[in-house]
């Protein structure tokens, strides 16, 4: 299948390299910034373009790996095409393509992507859905070139998976950033927290998150929590966040599994 990759960000970069490594013919890479499309295109033997109107008529697949709110505008520029259209978004309905083609769907890899950090697609679950059986067959064929772990879902399921990912990844990373600020105030590097973070992530390989929960909130240690809130007295925003998260733990967790 001759493929046009629409996008040149983190997700697009990783998917392009993985598909190219699996033998997919990526013919063109689009970005509104030609330098960005060229950065990927030269790695996968494709032609960089900065105009949707320049997409070749021989293309079989449009693979959109762009920001969610950019898909609709790019489709307007592309117009109706008798091709397979796929997006990689977690929270966008596949029906965004309905007015432009009869064959469409979604291919959502559940992972966080940064250009400078390699990922192993063989370990990444990929969630797909399609408008019809033939589209599903083609999307599954493409997805299996990325990963052996394929899940067939509908748009509502995919939206919930994406929501869960925001809690598990984006919010967690935001808390890492807060932690980095706090240890820096103590004159220490973020590295001192990395063994703790690694062990926390490792525990959920054998325990459920609920079973693995530790800390002052699950123990009901009000003295420690009050001391922490006092340390945050100059940051009322973090006091509120600390209180809300602690209350959530107290309400959501039953018997503590261990003491930290």
Buried (B, 14 or more C-beta within 10 A) or exposed (E): BBBBBBBBBBBBBBBBBBBBEEEBBBBBBBBBEBEBBBBBBEBBEBBBBBEBEEBEEEBBBBBBBBEBEBBEEBBEEBEEBEBBBBBBBBBBBBEBBEEBBBBBBBBBBBBBBEBEEEBEBEEBBBBBBBBEEEBBEBBBEBBBBBBEBBBEBEBEEBBEBBEEBEEBEEEBEEEEEBBBEBBEEEEEEBEEBEEEEEEBEEBEEEEEEBBBBBBBBBBEBEEEBEEBBEBBEEBEEBBEBBBEBBEEBEEEBEEBBEEE
